[in-house]
C-alpha cells in the first residue's frame, strides 16, 4: 500500500477525487488537504482521510510533508495556492515526487516534478476526435506514440488482408476492435472495413503506418513494403533478357506507388548493357553492383532483410530456378512475360479455390487500378458451383466498394485454352502450396493454380498467402 498526499481545491479536484474513489483497482492510502467544503466529495472511503486547512501555510503543511509519502499531487484552482504549496513542499522535502496540474504555463526546473498542462491535456483529447488523426495512448507505456489506434477506411489497401500477409517491421498489430469487442491478433485474422487496429511499435514507424493505412486504393506494393526489387545476374542473363527485365521494372516503378526501384547487379561484366544500367542511378532508382557474391539467392536474401521491399520483379527462368526462395520471402513476385509490358490491358483471375483469391482480392483491385487494367474473373469450377457463386459475389461487392468494373465470365471450358495465346493479360496467381507442388502430372488437373505454367509467356503476379 502506497501513501499519497493530495492537495485539492476546486470543482476539477472534486471530480478527480470522485473518480479515484470509484476506482476498484487501487488500495492506496490517501491524505487529502482541502480548505473548502465544496471540494470534498459526499462519498467517504476508509482509505481516504480529509484535512481542512490552507496548504500555503508552512506551519500547517509541515507535519504532513515530513511523513513518508510515495507521491504528492497538487490540483488547485489558483496559481498562488499552487506555487505556495509547491514551495512549502520543496522546502521540507527535496526528493518526494510531485505531480502538479498547471493551468498557468508555469516554468519550473525540477526533475522530481511532473507538470500536467491542462490546456495540452484538453486540446489533445479534442484532437483525438478529429477525422484522420491518429489516436495515441497518453497514459500507457512511454506516452510518446508507441501505442496507437488506427481506423481502417473502406478503400484502404489493408482491407480484406490477413494480418500475417502484412509486413510489420518495428511495429505489430496487437488486436482489432470490431463491433464493440476486442479481437486479439492472430495470423489468419482478416481486416475488415472500419476496423480499429491497435498497433504497437516505434513512434516514427507508426506515423508512417498510419499514413499508409489511411491512404486509399492505389498504394501497392504497400502493405508488403514500399519499394521494388530487381536482380540482374550478368553471368547467366543475356543482354536482351536484361534489357527486357529492367525496362519492365522501370515501367512498373513509374506506374505504381513504389518509393524506389532497387536494381542489384551481380557477376558484372563490362559491356554496353552494364554502362547503360549504371546510368539509370538517381534518387528514385538505386543501381547497386556486387563484385564479390555470385549466388543470386544469398544476395537477394540479404537485400530483402535490409530494404523495405514490397515487390520482386523477375524473369520466367529466374522464377522457375528460384521458386523455393521466392515463396519463402512471402513477398509478391511480378514475373515478366514475352510480349512487352506496354501491351497489358486486362487483369485476369483464374481460380478453382475462391478462398485463396478472396484473401488477396484487395491487392488485385489495387494493382489493376494503378495499371489501368480491366478485371476479368473467369469462374471455372465444374465440381463446386457454390464456390463459384461465392467468389463471383465477393468480386461484385468489391467492384462497388472500389468503384471499379469487374466482368465475371462463367466458363464451361477451361479458360486457359483461350488465354494462353493472349499477349495483353496479367494473371493474378495465389502464391500458395499448389504452386510449389505443381509438376508434370499437373497437366491433367482442372485446378487453375496448378496450371499456372500454361501462361508462362504471359505476365503474372504471384501474391503470397498468409501463414
Backbone torsions as a table, in degrees:
resi	resn	phi	psi	omega
1	UNK	NA	131.1	-179.8
2	UNK	-104.1	141.6	177.2
3	UNK	-97.1	130.4	-176.5
4	UNK	-130.3	134.9	176.2
5	UNK	-102.7	128.0	177.7
6	UNK	-117.9	120.3	174.2
7	UNK	-98.7	112.3	-167.5
8	UNK	-126.3	142.8	172.8
9	UNK	-160.9	133.2	176.6
10	UNK	105.6	169.7	-175.8
11	UNK	-67.2	-35.3	178.6
12	UNK	-65.1	-41.2	177.5
13	UNK	-62.7	-37.8	179.0
14	UNK	-64.6	-44.7	177.7
15	UNK	-61.9	-38.3	178.2
16	UNK	-62.5	-46.0	-179.5
17	UNK	-62.9	-41.4	178.7
18	UNK	-62.6	-38.7	-179.8
19	UNK	-67.8	-39.3	178.0
20	UNK	-64.7	-41.0	-179.8
21	UNK	-65.1	-33.3	-179.3
22	UNK	-79.0	-9.9	179.6
23	UNK	-77.4	131.4	179.9
24	UNK	-97.7	3.5	-174.0
25	UNK	-101.4	10.4	-177.8
26	UNK	-126.9	141.1	172.8
27	UNK	-125.8	27.7	178.2
28	UNK	-69.5	163.2	176.2
29	UNK	-105.8	129.4	-173.8
30	UNK	-120.6	130.5	166.9
31	UNK	-106.3	125.7	-175.9
32	UNK	-117.9	123.0	175.9
33	UNK	-103.0	117.4	179.9
34	UNK	-143.9	127.7	-176.4
35	UNK	-99.3	4.2	175.3
36	UNK	-127.3	133.4	-174.5
37	UNK	-61.5	-33.3	-176.4
38	UNK	-68.9	-12.6	177.0
39	UNK	-80.3	-23.6	-173.4
40	UNK	-84.9	125.1	178.2
41	UNK	-63.3	154.0	178.1
42	UNK	-67.6	-38.8	-179.6
43	UNK	-70.0	139.8	178.7
44	UNK	-127.1	136.4	177.3
45	UNK	-120.9	155.6	-175.8
46	UNK	-64.3	-30.1	-177.8
47	UNK	-88.6	10.8	175.9
48	UNK	-117.3	124.3	174.0
49	UNK	-115.8	128.5	-176.1
50	UNK	-108.6	137.0	178.8
51	UNK	-128.0	138.0	-176.8
52	UNK	-112.2	104.7	172.6
53	UNK	-166.2	168.1	-178.7
54	UNK	-79.8	116.0	-177.2
55	UNK	-69.4	-11.3	177.5
56	UNK	-80.5	-5.7	176.9
57	UNK	-82.1	113.2	-176.5
58	UNK	-61.0	-42.8	-176.6
59	UNK	-65.6	-40.0	-178.2
60	UNK	-74.6	-32.6	-177.6
61	UNK	-81.6	-24.5	-174.0
62	UNK	-53.7	-48.2	-177.6
63	UNK	-59.8	-28.6	-178.6
64	UNK	-78.6	-46.1	-176.4
65	UNK	-65.1	-29.5	-179.4
66	UNK	-75.1	-8.0	174.3
67	UNK	-74.2	165.1	-175.3
68	UNK	-87.9	77.7	179.0
69	UNK	-86.9	140.0	174.7
70	UNK	-72.3	-34.8	-175.6
71	UNK	-158.3	148.3	174.5
72	UNK	-123.0	131.4	-179.4
73	UNK	-116.7	134.4	179.8
74	UNK	-116.8	112.0	179.3
75	UNK	-130.4	92.0	-176.7
76	UNK	-130.0	165.0	-173.9
77	UNK	-97.0	-12.3	-178.5
78	UNK	-118.5	140.4	-179.1
79	UNK	-63.0	-40.6	-178.2
80	UNK	-62.9	-35.3	177.1
81	UNK	-70.9	-40.2	179.8
82	UNK	-62.9	-48.2	-178.4
83	UNK	-70.2	-36.4	178.6
84	UNK	-64.1	-45.6	179.2
85	UNK	-65.1	-43.2	-179.7
86	UNK	-61.5	-47.5	-178.6
87	UNK	-63.2	-38.5	177.4
88	UNK	-62.2	-43.4	-178.5
89	UNK	-64.9	-45.5	-177.3
90	UNK	-69.1	-29.0	175.5
91	UNK	-64.7	-36.1	-177.2
92	UNK	-89.8	-31.1	-174.4
93	UNK	-145.9	114.0	-178.0
94	UNK	-85.5	-13.9	-169.8
95	UNK	-106.0	-24.7	-173.6
96	UNK	-62.8	142.3	178.5
97	UNK	-75.9	127.8	179.6
98	UNK	-116.3	135.0	172.5
99	UNK	-116.4	122.4	-173.2
100	UNK	-124.3	129.0	174.4
101	UNK	-81.0	119.6	-173.8
102	UNK	-106.7	114.3	175.5
103	UNK	-105.8	1.8	-168.9
104	UNK	-126.6	10.1	-179.1
105	UNK	57.9	56.2	179.8
106	UNK	-69.6	152.8	177.8
107	UNK	-126.6	94.7	-175.5
108	UNK	-124.8	126.1	176.9
109	UNK	-90.8	106.2	-177.4
110	UNK	-162.5	111.1	-176.4
111	UNK	-76.5	-4.2	174.4
112	UNK	-105.6	14.1	-179.5
113	UNK	-116.8	129.5	175.8
114	UNK	-109.6	114.0	-179.0
115	UNK	-100.3	125.5	176.6
116	UNK	-107.2	110.5	179.5
117	UNK	-76.7	119.1	-177.3
118	UNK	-61.8	-36.4	179.6
119	UNK	-66.7	-40.9	179.6
120	UNK	-65.3	-42.3	-178.7
121	UNK	-63.9	-46.8	-178.3
122	UNK	-67.4	-44.3	-178.7
123	UNK	-65.7	-36.4	179.3
124	UNK	-66.1	-35.8	177.5
125	UNK	-68.4	-38.4	177.4
126	UNK	-65.9	-39.5	178.8
127	UNK	-61.3	-35.0	-179.9
128	UNK	-58.5	-26.6	-176.4
129	UNK	-90.7	-4.4	175.8
130	UNK	-71.9	144.5	175.8
131	UNK	-67.7	148.5	176.6
132	UNK	61.4	35.2	173.5
133	UNK	-123.1	131.1	179.7
134	UNK	-68.1	137.4	176.5
135	UNK	-95.2	115.7	-174.8
136	UNK	-108.6	135.3	177.9
137	UNK	-66.2	121.1	-176.8
138	UNK	-90.4	-33.6	-172.0
139	UNK	-115.7	19.4	179.5
140	UNK	-125.9	143.2	179.9
141	UNK	64.2	-136.8	-180.0
142	UNK	-85.6	-13.3	-178.9
143	UNK	69.6	17.1	-176.3
144	UNK	-102.4	5.7	179.7
145	UNK	103.9	16.8	-179.7
146	UNK	-84.4	-6.4	173.9
147	UNK	-127.2	127.8	-171.9
148	UNK	-145.6	148.5	170.8
149	UNK	-106.6	135.8	-179.9
150	UNK	-134.2	120.4	175.8
151	UNK	-83.6	131.2	-176.3
152	UNK	-89.0	114.2	179.2
153	UNK	-69.3	161.9	-175.0
154	UNK	-58.7	-39.9	-175.1
155	UNK	-90.7	8.6	-178.1
156	UNK	-67.4	149.3	177.0
157	UNK	-74.8	-6.3	176.0
158	UNK	-83.4	-14.0	179.4
159	UNK	-66.4	138.5	180.0
160	UNK	62.3	29.3	173.7
161	UNK	-109.8	145.3	173.8
162	UNK	-83.4	146.1	-174.6
163	UNK	-58.7	-37.7	-177.2
164	UNK	-67.9	-19.9	-178.0
165	UNK	-90.7	3.4	-179.9
166	UNK	-103.1	124.3	178.4
167	UNK	-64.7	124.2	-178.0
168	UNK	-127.7	84.8	179.9
169	UNK	-102.7	118.7	-177.2
170	UNK	68.2	18.0	173.5
171	UNK	-158.5	161.6	-179.3
172	UNK	-145.3	146.0	169.0
173	UNK	-87.4	111.8	-175.6
174	UNK	-88.6	-29.5	-178.8
175	UNK	-168.9	171.0	178.7
176	UNK	-131.4	129.9	172.6
177	UNK	-93.0	120.9	-178.1
178	UNK	-143.9	129.0	178.4
179	UNK	53.4	46.6	176.6
180	UNK	61.3	28.9	175.5
181	UNK	-141.3	154.7	179.8
182	UNK	-96.4	127.9	174.5
183	UNK	-111.5	118.0	179.8
184	UNK	-68.8	145.7	-175.1
185	UNK	-64.9	139.6	171.9
186	UNK	-148.7	153.9	-173.0
187	UNK	-55.4	-35.9	-174.1
188	UNK	-90.0	0.6	-178.2
189	UNK	-70.1	126.1	-178.5
190	UNK	-95.5	135.3	179.0
191	UNK	-80.6	130.7	-179.4
192	UNK	-108.2	158.3	175.6
193	UNK	-56.4	138.8	178.4
194	UNK	71.4	9.6	169.3
195	UNK	-64.0	150.0	173.1
196	UNK	-108.4	115.0	-178.7
197	UNK	-86.3	133.1	171.3
198	UNK	-97.2	109.7	-173.8
199	UNK	-116.8	148.0	-179.3
200	UNK	-132.6	136.5	177.9
201	UNK	167.3	-166.5	177.8
202	UNK	-62.4	128.9	-175.9
203	UNK	-55.6	-40.2	180.0
204	UNK	-66.8	-38.9	178.4
205	UNK	-66.7	-40.0	-179.3
206	UNK	-64.4	-32.9	176.4
207	UNK	-62.6	-40.4	177.9
208	UNK	-68.9	-39.7	177.7
209	UNK	-61.8	-42.5	179.3
210	UNK	-57.7	-47.0	-179.8
211	UNK	-64.1	-38.2	-179.1
212	UNK	-65.4	-42.7	-178.7
213	UNK	-68.8	-37.9	-176.2
214	UNK	-74.3	-26.2	175.7
215	UNK	-66.9	138.1	-176.9
216	UNK	-90.1	-167.9	-173.4
217	UNK	-45.3	134.7	179.7
218	UNK	115.0	33.6	-179.5
219	UNK	-128.2	4.8	174.0
220	UNK	-56.3	133.7	25.7
221	UNK	-87.9	2.1	169.7
222	UNK	-64.8	145.8	9.9
223	UNK	-93.3	11.5	178.9
224	UNK	-71.2	-33.4	-177.6
225	UNK	173.4	-174.5	-174.1
226	UNK	-110.6	-12.7	-171.4
227	UNK	-131.6	168.8	179.5
228	UNK	-106.0	143.7	-179.8
229	UNK	-124.2	136.3	-179.9
230	UNK	-140.3	126.3	-178.6
231	UNK	-109.2	130.5	179.4
232	UNK	-115.0	117.9	176.3
233	UNK	-105.9	101.5	-173.1
234	UNK	-73.0	-12.0	178.3
235	UNK	-77.1	-32.9	-173.9
236	UNK	-113.3	-6.0	-177.8
237	UNK	-112.1	136.5	176.8
238	UNK	-75.5	164.0	178.4
239	UNK	-60.3	-39.0	179.3
240	UNK	-64.5	-41.4	179.8
241	UNK	-66.6	-39.8	178.5
242	UNK	-64.4	-45.8	-180.0
243	UNK	-59.3	-44.2	-178.7
244	UNK	-65.0	-43.0	-178.7
245	UNK	-64.5	-50.4	-176.2
246	UNK	-69.3	-39.3	178.5
247	UNK	-61.6	-42.1	178.1
248	UNK	-66.7	-37.8	177.7
249	UNK	-64.3	-39.6	177.9
250	UNK	-64.4	-43.4	178.6
251	UNK	-64.9	-41.9	179.1
252	UNK	-62.9	-43.1	179.0
253	UNK	-61.2	-36.0	-178.2
254	UNK	-74.8	-18.7	-174.3
255	UNK	-103.1	-22.1	-178.3
256	UNK	-113.6	172.1	-172.8
257	UNK	-84.9	58.9	175.8
258	UNK	-96.9	141.2	179.7
259	UNK	-72.7	-37.5	-174.2
260	UNK	-155.1	150.1	171.6
261	UNK	-105.9	119.0	178.1
262	UNK	-101.4	114.8	176.2
263	UNK	-107.9	117.2	-179.4
264	UNK	-105.5	125.8	179.8
265	UNK	-107.4	124.4	174.3
266	UNK	-119.7	158.4	-177.3
267	UNK	50.0	52.9	-174.5
268	UNK	-67.3	142.6	173.5
269	UNK	-128.7	137.8	-176.8
270	UNK	-68.0	126.0	-179.8
271	UNK	-167.0	173.0	176.1
272	UNK	-63.4	-34.4	178.1
273	UNK	-63.7	-41.9	179.5
274	UNK	-62.7	-44.5	179.5
275	UNK	-65.4	-38.3	179.6
276	UNK	-65.7	-41.1	178.4
277	UNK	-61.4	-43.1	-179.8
278	UNK	-63.3	-29.7	-177.7
279	UNK	-71.9	-14.9	-179.6
280	UNK	-76.5	-13.4	-172.2
281	UNK	-63.4	124.3	174.1
282	UNK	-156.1	-168.7	-174.8
283	UNK	-70.2	-18.7	179.2
284	UNK	-103.2	-15.5	-179.1
285	UNK	-128.5	119.1	-178.7
286	UNK	-103.0	118.6	175.4
287	UNK	-104.5	111.8	-179.1
288	UNK	-114.2	135.2	-176.5
289	UNK	-116.4	126.5	177.5
290	UNK	-109.7	110.8	-176.2
291	UNK	-88.1	-5.3	-170.3
292	UNK	-115.1	-47.4	-176.5
293	UNK	-79.3	137.1	-175.3
294	UNK	-112.4	-14.8	-175.4
295	UNK	-93.4	120.9	-174.3
296	UNK	-64.5	-44.1	-175.2
297	UNK	-65.9	-38.4	179.8
298	UNK	-69.2	-37.9	177.4
299	UNK	-64.6	-45.9	-179.5
300	UNK	-63.4	-39.8	-180.0
301	UNK	-60.3	-43.1	178.5
302	UNK	-65.5	-45.3	-178.2
303	UNK	-63.1	-43.2	-177.4
304	UNK	-67.3	-27.9	178.6
305	UNK	-78.4	-21.7	-176.1
306	UNK	-102.0	-19.6	-176.4
307	UNK	-115.9	154.4	179.8
308	UNK	-86.6	72.7	-175.6
309	UNK	-88.3	134.2	178.2
310	UNK	-118.8	-7.5	-178.9
311	UNK	-157.0	135.1	177.9
312	UNK	-111.6	130.9	178.6
313	UNK	-107.0	126.0	-175.4
314	UNK	-139.1	163.5	171.2
315	UNK	-86.5	168.1	-179.7
316	UNK	-64.0	-41.3	-179.2
317	UNK	-64.8	-42.8	178.6
318	UNK	-64.1	-39.2	179.8
319	UNK	-60.7	-46.5	-177.3
320	UNK	-67.6	-36.1	-177.7
321	UNK	-76.6	-22.9	-175.0
322	UNK	-125.7	26.6	-173.6
323	UNK	-61.5	-35.2	-178.9
324	UNK	-63.0	-48.2	-179.3
325	UNK	-68.3	-40.4	179.6
326	UNK	-61.1	-37.5	177.2
327	UNK	-65.6	-42.5	-179.3
328	UNK	-67.4	-23.6	-178.2
329	UNK	-68.3	-21.1	-179.1
330	UNK	58.7	33.2	178.3
331	UNK	-119.7	152.2	174.8
332	UNK	-63.1	143.6	179.8
333	UNK	-123.7	121.4	177.7
334	UNK	-99.1	107.3	-179.6
335	UNK	-94.1	122.3	-176.5
336	UNK	-75.0	156.1	-180.0
337	UNK	-104.5	-170.5	-175.1
338	UNK	-97.4	-4.4	-168.9
339	UNK	-100.1	-24.6	-176.2
340	UNK	115.0	132.1	-174.3
341	UNK	-61.7	-38.2	-174.5
342	UNK	-66.3	-13.4	-178.1
343	UNK	-84.2	-8.8	-175.0
344	UNK	-65.4	131.8	179.6
345	UNK	-130.5	-26.6	-175.2
346	UNK	-130.7	143.5	168.5
347	UNK	-103.5	123.9	-175.5
348	UNK	-114.8	142.9	178.8
349	UNK	-120.0	121.2	178.5
350	UNK	-125.7	118.6	179.7
351	UNK	-159.4	142.5	171.4
352	UNK	-95.6	-7.4	-176.6
353	UNK	-117.1	100.3	-176.6
354	UNK	-65.6	-30.3	-175.6
355	UNK	-63.0	-47.6	-178.7
356	UNK	-64.3	-41.8	179.9
357	UNK	-67.2	-39.6	178.5
358	UNK	-59.4	-37.0	-178.6
359	UNK	-63.3	-30.3	-175.6
360	UNK	-111.7	15.2	-175.0
361	UNK	-64.3	-34.3	179.8
362	UNK	-63.7	-37.2	177.8
363	UNK	-66.0	-40.8	179.9
364	UNK	-60.6	-45.4	179.3
365	UNK	-66.9	-38.9	-177.8
366	UNK	-63.5	-53.6	-176.5
367	UNK	-67.9	-33.9	178.0
368	UNK	-65.6	-39.7	178.8
369	UNK	-65.4	-41.5	-178.3
370	UNK	-69.7	-34.9	-179.8
371	UNK	-91.8	1.7	179.3
372	UNK	57.2	49.5	-179.9
373	UNK	-106.6	138.9	169.1
374	UNK	-71.2	147.7	179.3
375	UNK	-106.6	129.1	174.7
376	UNK	-124.2	124.6	177.2
377	UNK	-102.9	112.9	177.9
378	UNK	-92.1	109.4	-176.8
379	UNK	-93.0	104.5	-178.3
380	UNK	-134.8	102.2	178.2
381	UNK	-152.2	81.1	-173.8
382	UNK	-62.4	-18.7	-175.3
383	UNK	-94.4	-13.4	-173.1
384	UNK	-150.9	90.1	-177.3
385	UNK	-69.5	-25.4	-179.9
386	UNK	-64.7	-42.2	176.9
387	UNK	-61.6	-40.8	-178.3
388	UNK	-60.8	-48.1	-178.5
389	UNK	-66.0	-38.3	179.8
390	UNK	-63.1	-44.7	-179.7
391	UNK	-66.6	-41.9	178.8
392	UNK	-62.1	-41.7	179.5
393	UNK	-65.5	-39.6	179.1
394	UNK	-62.0	-44.9	179.7
395	UNK	-68.7	-34.4	177.8
396	UNK	-64.9	-40.1	177.9
397	UNK	-65.2	-41.3	179.7
398	UNK	-68.5	-33.3	179.1
399	UNK	-62.2	-35.7	176.7
400	UNK	-74.1	-39.0	-179.4
401	UNK	-62.6	-44.7	-177.2
402	UNK	-97.0	3.1	179.2
403	UNK	54.0	48.9	-178.5
404	UNK	-134.6	132.4	-175.7
405	UNK	-73.2	141.5	174.6
406	UNK	-131.8	128.3	175.6
407	UNK	-100.0	121.5	-178.8
408	UNK	-102.6	118.8	-175.3
409	UNK	-112.1	114.9	176.3
410	UNK	-87.3	107.7	-173.4
411	UNK	-105.8	129.4	176.2
412	UNK	-83.1	-23.6	177.6
413	UNK	-109.3	160.9	-178.9
414	UNK	-61.3	117.9	-176.6
415	UNK	-66.7	-15.6	178.4
416	UNK	-60.6	-30.4	-179.3
417	UNK	-63.6	-33.2	179.8
418	UNK	-84.1	-30.7	-170.5
419	UNK	-90.7	-20.5	-171.1
420	UNK	-67.7	-17.6	176.9
421	UNK	-104.7	5.3	178.0
422	UNK	-80.6	139.0	-178.6
423	UNK	-109.2	13.8	-174.1
424	UNK	-128.5	23.0	-176.2
425	UNK	-117.4	146.9	170.4
426	UNK	-114.3	116.1	-178.8
427	UNK	-90.8	133.2	175.0
428	UNK	-95.6	123.5	-174.1
429	UNK	-125.6	124.5	173.1
430	UNK	-64.3	125.0	-179.1
431	UNK	-85.4	78.6	-175.0
432	UNK	-118.1	-171.4	-176.9
433	UNK	-63.2	-26.7	-179.9
434	UNK	-63.7	-34.4	177.3
435	UNK	-64.8	-39.7	-178.9
436	UNK	-72.7	-29.7	-177.3
437	UNK	-88.1	-7.5	-178.0
438	UNK	-62.1	136.0	-179.9
439	UNK	-148.9	-169.7	-174.5
440	UNK	-62.2	-24.5	-179.1
441	UNK	-82.5	-10.3	-179.0
442	UNK	-66.1	-16.6	-178.6
443	UNK	-61.6	-21.0	179.9
444	UNK	-91.8	-1.2	-177.2
445	UNK	-84.9	157.2	172.6
446	UNK	-104.6	6.4	180.0
447	UNK	-79.9	120.6	-174.7
448	UNK	-62.6	-35.9	-178.9
449	UNK	-66.6	-42.0	-179.5
450	UNK	-66.8	-19.7	-179.0
451	UNK	-101.1	20.4	-177.0
452	UNK	-58.0	-32.2	-175.9
453	UNK	-66.4	-14.4	177.4
454	UNK	-63.8	-24.3	178.2
455	UNK	-109.6	36.5	-176.4
456	UNK	-64.3	-23.2	178.0
457	UNK	-82.7	-10.4	-179.0
458	UNK	-93.0	165.0	173.1
459	UNK	-74.8	137.6	-177.7
460	UNK	-138.4	137.0	173.4
461	UNK	-112.6	113.6	179.1
462	UNK	-92.1	116.3	-174.6
463	UNK	-102.8	120.6	-176.5
464	UNK	-67.3	147.9	177.6
465	UNK	-97.4	165.8	179.4
466	UNK	-72.2	163.3	179.3
467	UNK	-66.8	NA	NA
